[in-house]
């Protein structure tokens, strides 16, 4: 990204903040300043966010090519190994879990709720949330299928079946060499939108009852998707929300040797600035139902006080919009994890907002 582009962003971005001032504030900045209208404020936040994530490619049709179907757990559900049309000759490997109770109703009779299960930073990608052998502590895709949800779990680029040859998982350098004008964040949103297209095309899925769930990387990918796609009607994010304020490693969001989210953020940080706060980005999905969990001994996002304060600012926005009941935040004493009791509470949240 050129210096001219960086200068343009500085001139036009009223959300831009001094990181030093942000860290010395007694409270996070208001998402909706007094006297402002949410639709106007939301438009400003979305324009700024799109500026930093870069070009958002057109998602694919979502057409599914099924490689294999297998009944599992005593015929409780079918596991489909599929390729999703991601557009521009970019197939997206995924797993689809379909409860047999849903299949038994026949097409078009009773439509079921569905979720897109966004995986964490695990080399196995989709398998880490759809199998017991992937990551036993966080099989939320598998557990939701057992609960009666149709689940789609795509591999993010650089994980699972999409690791670049000769590179480790979550190494994005090959992506940026091929697409210097794109960001991995925008690519992931596009791929997840293609997965949404796939869900909406299934005759046994209710397109009005689709949610997104994720832990860590999957947690913020879930609300990144919902912020730009209204088809996501509810979100669960575990240990996936972290503001710039009091973050000991704010550079994690910019250029790295490993997983580079948004290169332009590094240009801002080099000037002692941040282009937005993540509470503003998460708020793009308001007032749709939003469940958040974080832990006080999270080694990845250790600034739990700032996380709690920022989430409170989102809660205040929901209250101002008349939908405080749609926002849930829970803090635990544990590490960077999605423990079973919290997962169960999050499933109850999804049941409430996506159920019949």
WOKA-V704009 format. One record per backbone hydrogen bond with DSSP energy under -1.0 kcal/mol. NH is the residue of the N-H (numbers start at 0). CO is the residue of the C=O. If there is no record, write none. Layout:
{{NH CO} {NH CO}}
This chain:
{{5 1} {6 2} {7 3} {8 4} {9 5} {10 6} {11 7} {12 8} {15 12} {16 273} {18 271} {21 17} {22 18} {35 32} {40 36} {41 37} {42 38} {43 39} {44 40} {45 41} {46 42} {47 43} {48 44} {49 45} {50 46} {51 47} {52 48} {53 49} {61 84} {64 82} {66 80} {67 80} {69 78} {71 76} {75 71} {76 71} {77 97} {78 69} {79 95} {80 67} {81 93} {82 64} {83 91} {84 62} {89 86} {91 83} {93 81} {94 152} {95 79} {96 150} {97 77} {99 75} {101 98} {102 98} {103 99} {105 102} {108 105} {111 203} {113 208} {114 149} {115 210} {116 151} {117 212} {121 119} {124 121} {126 123} {127 124} {128 125} {130 126} {137 134} {139 137} {140 128} {141 128} {142 138} {143 139} {144 140} {145 141} {147 144} {148 143} {149 112} {150 96} {151 114} {152 94} {154 92} {157 161} {158 155} {159 122} {161 158} {166 163} {169 157} {170 167} {171 257} {175 171} {176 172} {177 173} {178 174} {181 178} {186 182} {187 183} {188 184} {189 185} {190 186} {191 187} {192 188} {193 189} {194 190} {195 191} {196 192} {197 193} {198 194} {199 195} {200 196} {201 198} {204 201} {205 111} {208 205} {210 113} {211 233} {212 115} {213 235} {215 237} {217 214} {219 215} {220 216} {221 217} {222 218} {223 219} {224 220} {225 221} {226 222} {227 224} {231 228} {232 209} {234 288} {235 211} {236 290} {237 213} {238 292} {246 243} {251 248} {252 249} {253 250} {261 252} {264 261} {265 262} {267 263} {268 264} {269 265} {270 267} {271 268} {272 267} {273 16} {279 276} {280 276} {281 277} {282 278} {283 280} {284 281} {285 282} {287 284} {289 325} {290 234} {291 327} {292 236} {293 329} {295 331} {296 333} {303 301} {306 302} {307 303} {308 304} {309 305} {310 306} {311 307} {312 308} {313 309} {314 310} {315 311} {316 312} {317 313} {318 314} {319 315} {320 316} {321 318} {322 317} {325 322} {326 323} {327 289} {329 291} {331 293} {336 334} {342 338} {343 339} {344 340} {345 341} {346 342} {347 343} {348 344} {349 345} {350 346} {351 347} {352 348} {353 349} {354 350}}
